């Protein structure tokens, strides 16, 4: 590791060059069947615990 590494805020090279996707930007958000089923199970659990 170089001793002259700096944080981007201190003039070093940024780690990311593109911003993260916004809430309205769907790029990078791919939900498969496993994620959908996991979310549904979590919702059912919370519904039982908190009587939503």
mmJSON file of the N, C-alpha and C atoms, coordinates in Angstrom:
{"data_MODEL":{"atom_site":{
"group_PDB":["ATOM","ATOM","ATOM","ATOM","ATOM","ATOM","ATOM","ATOM","ATOM","ATOM","ATOM","ATOM","ATOM","ATOM","ATOM","ATOM","ATOM","ATOM","ATOM","ATOM","ATOM","ATOM","ATOM","ATOM","ATOM","ATOM","ATOM","ATOM","ATOM","ATOM","ATOM","ATOM","ATOM","ATOM","ATOM","ATOM","ATOM","ATOM","ATOM","ATOM","ATOM","ATOM","ATOM","ATOM","ATOM","ATOM","ATOM","ATOM","ATOM","ATOM","ATOM","ATOM","ATOM","ATOM","ATOM","ATOM","ATOM","ATOM","ATOM","ATOM","ATOM","ATOM","ATOM","ATOM","ATOM","ATOM","ATOM","ATOM","ATOM","ATOM","ATOM","ATOM","ATOM","ATOM","ATOM","ATOM","ATOM","ATOM","ATOM","ATOM","ATOM","ATOM","ATOM","ATOM","ATOM","ATOM","ATOM","ATOM","ATOM","ATOM","ATOM","ATOM","ATOM","ATOM","ATOM","ATOM","ATOM","ATOM","ATOM","ATOM","ATOM","ATOM","ATOM","ATOM","ATOM","ATOM","ATOM","ATOM","ATOM","ATOM","ATOM","ATOM","ATOM","ATOM","ATOM","ATOM","ATOM","ATOM","ATOM","ATOM","ATOM","ATOM","ATOM","ATOM","ATOM","ATOM","ATOM","ATOM","ATOM","ATOM","ATOM","ATOM","ATOM","ATOM","ATOM","ATOM","ATOM","ATOM","ATOM","ATOM","ATOM","ATOM","ATOM","ATOM","ATOM","ATOM","ATOM","ATOM","ATOM","ATOM","ATOM","ATOM","ATOM","ATOM","ATOM","ATOM"],
"id":[1,2,3,4,5,6,7,8,9,10,11,12,13,14,15,16,17,18,19,20,21,22,23,24,25,26,27,28,29,30,31,32,33,34,35,36,37,38,39,40,41,42,43,44,45,46,47,48,49,50,51,52,53,54,55,56,57,58,59,60,61,62,63,64,65,66,67,68,69,70,71,72,73,74,75,76,77,78,79,80,81,82,83,84,85,86,87,88,89,90,91,92,93,94,95,96,97,98,99,100,101,102,103,104,105,106,107,108,109,110,111,112,113,114,115,116,117,118,119,120,121,122,123,124,125,126,127,128,129,130,131,132,133,134,135,136,137,138,139,140,141,142,143,144,145,146,147,148,149,150,151,152,153,154,155,156],
"type_symbol":["N","C","C","N","C","C","N","C","C","N","C","C","N","C","C","N","C","C","N","C","C","N","C","C","N","C","C","N","C","C","N","C","C","N","C","C","N","C","C","N","C","C","N","C","C","N","C","C","N","C","C","N","C","C","N","C","C","N","C","C","N","C","C","N","C","C","N","C","C","N","C","C","N","C","C","N","C","C","N","C","C","N","C","C","N","C","C","N","C","C","N","C","C","N","C","C","N","C","C","N","C","C","N","C","C","N","C","C","N","C","C","N","C","C","N","C","C","N","C","C","N","C","C","N","C","C","N","C","C","N","C","C","N","C","C","N","C","C","N","C","C","N","C","C","N","C","C","N","C","C","N","C","C","N","C","C"],
"label_atom_id":["N","CA","C","N","CA","C","N","CA","C","N","CA","C","N","CA","C","N","CA","C","N","CA","C","N","CA","C","N","CA","C","N","CA","C","N","CA","C","N","CA","C","N","CA","C","N","CA","C","N","CA","C","N","CA","C","N","CA","C","N","CA","C","N","CA","C","N","CA","C","N","CA","C","N","CA","C","N","CA","C","N","CA","C","N","CA","C","N","CA","C","N","CA","C","N","CA","C","N","CA","C","N","CA","C","N","CA","C","N","CA","C","N","CA","C","N","CA","C","N","CA","C","N","CA","C","N","CA","C","N","CA","C","N","CA","C","N","CA","C","N","CA","C","N","CA","C","N","CA","C","N","CA","C","N","CA","C","N","CA","C","N","CA","C","N","CA","C","N","CA","C","N","CA","C","N","CA","C","N","CA","C"],
"label_alt_id":[null,null,null,null,null,null,null,null,null,null,null,null,null,null,null,null,null,null,null,null,null,null,null,null,null,null,null,null,null,null,null,null,null,null,null,null,null,null,null,null,null,null,null,null,null,null,null,null,null,null,null,null,null,null,null,null,null,null,null,null,null,null,null,null,null,null,null,null,null,null,null,null,null,null,null,null,null,null,null,null,null,null,null,null,null,null,null,null,null,null,null,null,null,null,null,null,null,null,null,null,null,null,null,null,null,null,null,null,null,null,null,null,null,null,null,null,null,null,null,null,null,null,null,null,null,null,null,null,null,null,null,null,null,null,null,null,null,null,null,null,null,null,null,null,null,null,null,null,null,null,null,null,null,null,null,null],
"label_comp_id":["UNK","UNK","UNK","UNK","UNK","UNK","UNK","UNK","UNK","UNK","UNK","UNK","UNK","UNK","UNK","UNK","UNK","UNK","UNK","UNK","UNK","UNK","UNK","UNK","UNK","UNK","UNK","UNK","UNK","UNK","UNK","UNK","UNK","UNK","UNK","UNK","UNK","UNK","UNK","UNK","UNK","UNK","UNK","UNK","UNK","UNK","UNK","UNK","UNK","UNK","UNK","UNK","UNK","UNK","UNK","UNK","UNK","UNK","UNK","UNK","UNK","UNK","UNK","UNK","UNK","UNK","UNK","UNK","UNK","UNK","UNK","UNK","UNK","UNK","UNK","UNK","UNK","UNK","UNK","UNK","UNK","UNK","UNK","UNK","UNK","UNK","UNK","UNK","UNK","UNK","UNK","UNK","UNK","UNK","UNK","UNK","UNK","UNK","UNK","UNK","UNK","UNK","UNK","UNK","UNK","UNK","UNK","UNK","UNK","UNK","UNK","UNK","UNK","UNK","UNK","UNK","UNK","UNK","UNK","UNK","UNK","UNK","UNK","UNK","UNK","UNK","UNK","UNK","UNK","UNK","UNK","UNK","UNK","UNK","UNK","UNK","UNK","UNK","UNK","UNK","UNK","UNK","UNK","UNK","UNK","UNK","UNK","UNK","UNK","UNK","UNK","UNK","UNK","UNK","UNK","UNK"],
"label_asym_id":["A","A","A","A","A","A","A","A","A","A","A","A","A","A","A","A","A","A","A","A","A","A","A","A","A","A","A","A","A","A","A","A","A","A","A","A","A","A","A","A","A","A","A","A","A","A","A","A","A","A","A","A","A","A","A","A","A","A","A","A","A","A","A","A","A","A","A","A","A","A","A","A","A","A","A","A","A","A","A","A","A","A","A","A","A","A","A","A","A","A","A","A","A","A","A","A","A","A","A","A","A","A","A","A","A","A","A","A","A","A","A","A","A","A","A","A","A","A","A","A","A","A","A","A","A","A","A","A","A","A","A","A","A","A","A","A","A","A","A","A","A","A","A","A","A","A","A","A","A","A","A","A","A","A","A","A"],
"label_entity_id":["1","1","1","1","1","1","1","1","1","1","1","1","1","1","1","1","1","1","1","1","1","1","1","1","1","1","1","1","1","1","1","1","1","1","1","1","1","1","1","1","1","1","1","1","1","1","1","1","1","1","1","1","1","1","1","1","1","1","1","1","1","1","1","1","1","1","1","1","1","1","1","1","1","1","1","1","1","1","1","1","1","1","1","1","1","1","1","1","1","1","1","1","1","1","1","1","1","1","1","1","1","1","1","1","1","1","1","1","1","1","1","1","1","1","1","1","1","1","1","1","1","1","1","1","1","1","1","1","1","1","1","1","1","1","1","1","1","1","1","1","1","1","1","1","1","1","1","1","1","1","1","1","1","1","1","1"],
"label_seq_id":[1,1,1,2,2,2,3,3,3,4,4,4,5,5,5,6,6,6,7,7,7,8,8,8,9,9,9,10,10,10,11,11,11,12,12,12,13,13,13,14,14,14,15,15,15,16,16,16,17,17,17,18,18,18,19,19,19,20,20,20,21,21,21,22,22,22,23,23,23,24,24,24,25,25,25,26,26,26,27,27,27,28,28,28,29,29,29,30,30,30,31,31,31,32,32,32,33,33,33,34,34,34,35,35,35,36,36,36,37,37,37,38,38,38,39,39,39,40,40,40,41,41,41,42,42,42,43,43,43,44,44,44,45,45,45,46,46,46,47,47,47,48,48,48,49,49,49,50,50,50,51,51,51,52,52,52],
"pdbx_PDB_ins_code":[null,null,null,null,null,null,null,null,null,null,null,null,null,null,null,null,null,null,null,null,null,null,null,null,null,null,null,null,null,null,null,null,null,null,null,null,null,null,null,null,null,null,null,null,null,null,null,null,null,null,null,null,null,null,null,null,null,null,null,null,null,null,null,null,null,null,null,null,null,null,null,null,null,null,null,null,null,null,null,null,null,null,null,null,null,null,null,null,null,null,null,null,null,null,null,null,null,null,null,null,null,null,null,null,null,null,null,null,null,null,null,null,null,null,null,null,null,null,null,null,null,null,null,null,null,null,null,null,null,null,null,null,null,null,null,null,null,null,null,null,null,null,null,null,null,null,null,null,null,null,null,null,null,null,null,null],
"Cartn_x":[0.845,0.0,0.892,0.517,1.289,1.01,2.018,1.859,1.142,1.06,0.445,-1.025,-1.659,-3.086,-3.871,-4.84,-5.676,-7.135,-7.987,-9.412,-9.777,-10.848,-11.282,-11.554,-12.109,-12.416,-11.156,-10.028,-8.743,-7.91,-8.546,-7.841,-7.416,-7.742,-7.405,-8.398,-8.158,-9.004,-10.3,-11.464,-12.732,-12.857,-13.504,-13.723,-14.812,-15.871,-16.993,-16.999,-17.3,-17.38,-18.819,-19.728,-21.144,-21.929,-22.965,-23.77,-24.593,-25.002,-25.881,-27.232,-27.963,-29.294,-30.231,-31.092,-32.061,-33.26,-34.168,-35.363,-36.171,-36.204,-36.988,-36.251,-34.985,-34.184,-34.113,-34.671,-34.753,-33.456,-32.51,-31.285,-30.532,-30.052,-29.308,-30.17,-31.468,-32.364,-33.072,-32.469,-33.067,-33.52,-34.818,-35.371,-35.786,-35.227,-35.591,-36.649,-37.014,-38.057,-37.659,-36.386,-35.93,-36.117,-35.796,-35.966,-37.448,-38.268,-39.699,-40.293,-39.917,-40.436,-39.948,-38.708,-38.163,-38.903,-39.182,-39.921,-41.335,-41.972,-43.332,-43.345,-42.343,-42.266,-42.045,-41.217,-40.967,-42.245,-42.967,-44.228,-45.221,-45.347,-46.274,-45.867,-44.564,-44.074,-44.425,-44.149,-44.446,-45.943,-46.709,-48.166,-48.668,-48.103,-48.499,-48.034,-46.81,-46.261,-46.952,-47.245,-47.789,-49.252,-49.85,-51.26,-51.58,-50.779,-50.981,-52.276],
"Cartn_y":[-1.175,0.0,1.241,2.203,3.44,4.308,5.043,5.934,7.223,7.517,8.768,8.6,7.483,7.313,8.33,8.972,9.967,9.648,10.094,10.017,10.976,10.677,11.534,12.955,13.092,14.42,15.227,14.515,15.182,15.271,15.031,15.156,13.838,12.717,11.408,10.975,9.824,9.292,8.723,9.104,8.556,7.063,6.336,4.91,4.688,5.481,5.357,6.546,6.265,7.351,7.64,6.691,6.892,6.919,7.753,7.783,6.514,6.232,5.102,5.361,4.307,4.507,5.175,6.054,6.708,5.79,6.211,5.426,5.202,6.199,6.109,5.406,5.071,4.424,2.932,2.114,0.673,-0.069,0.578,-0.113,-0.602,-1.81,-2.385,-3.048,-2.998,-3.643,-4.799,-5.958,-7.152,-8.074,-8.289,-9.158,-10.471,-11.549,-12.872,-13.485,-14.706,-15.404,-15.577,-15.829,-16.023,-14.765,-13.596,-12.344,-12.035,-12.317,-12.075,-12.972,-14.256,-15.19,-14.812,-14.371,-13.964,-12.742,-11.799,-10.603,-10.954,-11.861,-12.278,-12.974,-13.809,-14.504,-13.497,-12.511,-11.478,-10.684,-10.35,-9.617,-10.433,-11.732,-12.58,-12.657,-12.765,-12.814,-11.531,-10.386,-9.11,-8.918,-9.384,-9.275,-10.047,-11.221,-12.022,-11.378,-10.833,-10.256,-8.964,-8.14,-6.821,-6.66,-7.727,-7.713,-6.554,-6.452,-5.374,-5.565],
"Cartn_z":[0.0,0.0,0.0,-0.8,-0.857,0.362,0.773,1.907,1.514,0.189,-0.246,-0.642,-0.259,-0.533,0.271,-0.412,0.247,-0.009,0.875,0.644,-0.483,-1.185,-2.287,-1.808,-0.627,-0.087,0.183,0.297,0.53,-0.742,-1.903,-3.175,-3.795,-3.177,-3.734,-4.802,-5.37,-6.432,-5.837,-6.399,-5.897,-6.185,-5.31,-5.496,-6.541,-6.469,-7.405,-8.346,-9.612,-10.583,-10.988,-10.731,-11.041,-9.737,-9.662,-8.431,-8.281,-7.056,-6.805,-7.471,-7.858,-8.449,-7.44,-7.94,-7.068,-6.85,-6.023,-5.742,-7.021,-7.888,-9.111,-10.252,-10.064,-11.102,-10.788,-11.657,-11.392,-11.745,-12.415,-12.813,-11.587,-11.648,-10.536,-9.486,-9.663,-8.705,-9.393,-9.332,-9.93,-8.812,-8.726,-7.709,-8.342,-7.84,-8.317,-7.421,-7.745,-6.996,-5.526,-5.273,-3.898,-3.058,-3.6,-2.872,-2.633,-3.626,-3.487,-2.409,-2.42,-1.421,-0.017,0.093,1.383,1.917,1.047,1.458,1.891,1.173,1.522,2.883,3.144,4.435,5.562,5.341,6.348,6.624,5.564,5.729,6.557,6.257,7.011,8.478,8.734,10.108,10.861,10.244,10.892,11.079,10.124,10.219,11.439,11.68,12.842,14.149,14.138,15.366,15.763,14.8,15.092,14.716,14.243,13.852,12.917,11.87,10.885,10.137],
"occupancy":[1.0,1.0,1.0,1.0,1.0,1.0,1.0,1.0,1.0,1.0,1.0,1.0,1.0,1.0,1.0,1.0,1.0,1.0,1.0,1.0,1.0,1.0,1.0,1.0,1.0,1.0,1.0,1.0,1.0,1.0,1.0,1.0,1.0,1.0,1.0,1.0,1.0,1.0,1.0,1.0,1.0,1.0,1.0,1.0,1.0,1.0,1.0,1.0,1.0,1.0,1.0,1.0,1.0,1.0,1.0,1.0,1.0,1.0,1.0,1.0,1.0,1.0,1.0,1.0,1.0,1.0,1.0,1.0,1.0,1.0,1.0,1.0,1.0,1.0,1.0,1.0,1.0,1.0,1.0,1.0,1.0,1.0,1.0,1.0,1.0,1.0,1.0,1.0,1.0,1.0,1.0,1.0,1.0,1.0,1.0,1.0,1.0,1.0,1.0,1.0,1.0,1.0,1.0,1.0,1.0,1.0,1.0,1.0,1.0,1.0,1.0,1.0,1.0,1.0,1.0,1.0,1.0,1.0,1.0,1.0,1.0,1.0,1.0,1.0,1.0,1.0,1.0,1.0,1.0,1.0,1.0,1.0,1.0,1.0,1.0,1.0,1.0,1.0,1.0,1.0,1.0,1.0,1.0,1.0,1.0,1.0,1.0,1.0,1.0,1.0,1.0,1.0,1.0,1.0,1.0,1.0],
"B_iso_or_equiv":[0.0,0.0,0.0,0.0,0.0,0.0,0.0,0.0,0.0,0.0,0.0,0.0,0.0,0.0,0.0,0.0,0.0,0.0,0.0,0.0,0.0,0.0,0.0,0.0,0.0,0.0,0.0,0.0,0.0,0.0,0.0,0.0,0.0,0.0,0.0,0.0,0.0,0.0,0.0,0.0,0.0,0.0,0.0,0.0,0.0,0.0,0.0,0.0,0.0,0.0,0.0,0.0,0.0,0.0,0.0,0.0,0.0,0.0,0.0,0.0,0.0,0.0,0.0,0.0,0.0,0.0,0.0,0.0,0.0,0.0,0.0,0.0,0.0,0.0,0.0,0.0,0.0,0.0,0.0,0.0,0.0,0.0,0.0,0.0,0.0,0.0,0.0,0.0,0.0,0.0,0.0,0.0,0.0,0.0,0.0,0.0,0.0,0.0,0.0,0.0,0.0,0.0,0.0,0.0,0.0,0.0,0.0,0.0,0.0,0.0,0.0,0.0,0.0,0.0,0.0,0.0,0.0,0.0,0.0,0.0,0.0,0.0,0.0,0.0,0.0,0.0,0.0,0.0,0.0,0.0,0.0,0.0,0.0,0.0,0.0,0.0,0.0,0.0,0.0,0.0,0.0,0.0,0.0,0.0,0.0,0.0,0.0,0.0,0.0,0.0,0.0,0.0,0.0,0.0,0.0,0.0],
"pdbx_formal_charge":[null,null,null,null,null,null,null,null,null,null,null,null,null,null,null,null,null,null,null,null,null,null,null,null,null,null,null,null,null,null,null,null,null,null,null,null,null,null,null,null,null,null,null,null,null,null,null,null,null,null,null,null,null,null,null,null,null,null,null,null,null,null,null,null,null,null,null,null,null,null,null,null,null,null,null,null,null,null,null,null,null,null,null,null,null,null,null,null,null,null,null,null,null,null,null,null,null,null,null,null,null,null,null,null,null,null,null,null,null,null,null,null,null,null,null,null,null,null,null,null,null,null,null,null,null,null,null,null,null,null,null,null,null,null,null,null,null,null,null,null,null,null,null,null,null,null,null,null,null,null,null,null,null,null,null,null],
"auth_seq_id":[1,1,1,2,2,2,3,3,3,4,4,4,5,5,5,6,6,6,7,7,7,8,8,8,9,9,9,10,10,10,11,11,11,12,12,12,13,13,13,14,14,14,15,15,15,16,16,16,17,17,17,18,18,18,19,19,19,20,20,20,21,21,21,22,22,22,23,23,23,24,24,24,25,25,25,26,26,26,27,27,27,28,28,28,29,29,29,30,30,30,31,31,31,32,32,32,33,33,33,34,34,34,35,35,35,36,36,36,37,37,37,38,38,38,39,39,39,40,40,40,41,41,41,42,42,42,43,43,43,44,44,44,45,45,45,46,46,46,47,47,47,48,48,48,49,49,49,50,50,50,51,51,51,52,52,52],
"auth_comp_id":["UNK","UNK","UNK","UNK","UNK","UNK","UNK","UNK","UNK","UNK","UNK","UNK","UNK","UNK","UNK","UNK","UNK","UNK","UNK","UNK","UNK","UNK","UNK","UNK","UNK","UNK","UNK","UNK","UNK","UNK","UNK","UNK","UNK","UNK","UNK","UNK","UNK","UNK","UNK","UNK","UNK","UNK","UNK","UNK","UNK","UNK","UNK","UNK","UNK","UNK","UNK","UNK","UNK","UNK","UNK","UNK","UNK","UNK","UNK","UNK","UNK","UNK","UNK","UNK","UNK","UNK","UNK","UNK","UNK","UNK","UNK","UNK","UNK","UNK","UNK","UNK","UNK","UNK","UNK","UNK","UNK","UNK","UNK","UNK","UNK","UNK","UNK","UNK","UNK","UNK","UNK","UNK","UNK","UNK","UNK","UNK","UNK","UNK","UNK","UNK","UNK","UNK","UNK","UNK","UNK","UNK","UNK","UNK","UNK","UNK","UNK","UNK","UNK","UNK","UNK","UNK","UNK","UNK","UNK","UNK","UNK","UNK","UNK","UNK","UNK","UNK","UNK","UNK","UNK","UNK","UNK","UNK","UNK","UNK","UNK","UNK","UNK","UNK","UNK","UNK","UNK","UNK","UNK","UNK","UNK","UNK","UNK","UNK","UNK","UNK","UNK","UNK","UNK","UNK","UNK","UNK"],
"auth_asym_id":["A","A","A","A","A","A","A","A","A","A","A","A","A","A","A","A","A","A","A","A","A","A","A","A","A","A","A","A","A","A","A","A","A","A","A","A","A","A","A","A","A","A","A","A","A","A","A","A","A","A","A","A","A","A","A","A","A","A","A","A","A","A","A","A","A","A","A","A","A","A","A","A","A","A","A","A","A","A","A","A","A","A","A","A","A","A","A","A","A","A","A","A","A","A","A","A","A","A","A","A","A","A","A","A","A","A","A","A","A","A","A","A","A","A","A","A","A","A","A","A","A","A","A","A","A","A","A","A","A","A","A","A","A","A","A","A","A","A","A","A","A","A","A","A","A","A","A","A","A","A","A","A","A","A","A","A"],
"auth_atom_id":["N","CA","C","N","CA","C","N","CA","C","N","CA","C","N","CA","C","N","CA","C","N","CA","C","N","CA","C","N","CA","C","N","CA","C","N","CA","C","N","CA","C","N","CA","C","N","CA","C","N","CA","C","N","CA","C","N","CA","C","N","CA","C","N","CA","C","N","CA","C","N","CA","C","N","CA","C","N","CA","C","N","CA","C","N","CA","C","N","CA","C","N","CA","C","N","CA","C","N","CA","C","N","CA","C","N","CA","C","N","CA","C","N","CA","C","N","CA","C","N","CA","C","N","CA","C","N","CA","C","N","CA","C","N","CA","C","N","CA","C","N","CA","C","N","CA","C","N","CA","C","N","CA","C","N","CA","C","N","CA","C","N","CA","C","N","CA","C","N","CA","C","N","CA","C","N","CA","C","N","CA","C"],
"pdbx_PDB_model_num":[1,1,1,1,1,1,1,1,1,1,1,1,1,1,1,1,1,1,1,1,1,1,1,1,1,1,1,1,1,1,1,1,1,1,1,1,1,1,1,1,1,1,1,1,1,1,1,1,1,1,1,1,1,1,1,1,1,1,1,1,1,1,1,1,1,1,1,1,1,1,1,1,1,1,1,1,1,1,1,1,1,1,1,1,1,1,1,1,1,1,1,1,1,1,1,1,1,1,1,1,1,1,1,1,1,1,1,1,1,1,1,1,1,1,1,1,1,1,1,1,1,1,1,1,1,1,1,1,1,1,1,1,1,1,1,1,1,1,1,1,1,1,1,1,1,1,1,1,1,1,1,1,1,1,1,1]
}}}
